[in-house]
Amino acid sequence: MEGSIDVLQRTGEGRSVRFYLPASEGAAERVHEVDELRARGTETILVAEDHEECREWRGRFLETLGITLYYP
């Protein structure tokens, strides 16, 4: 799968993150039912939060679920 991520940061204006993913052909296929969307401890999550206290709190919560965190 190809794609890219652009991060634009301006002093005093915050940060903008744009994710570019390739378009798929055809209709999207439903992969999971809503009830099945639970963390199973094998996921890696990108944590993009510039407020340190919020980032740490969210990180601790996600780690209790067994999720690996990625801090850019």
Secondary structure, DSSP 8 states (H G I E B T S, - for coil): ---EEEEEEETTTEEEEEEE----SS-------GGG----S--EEE---SSHHHHHHHHHHHHHTT-EEE--
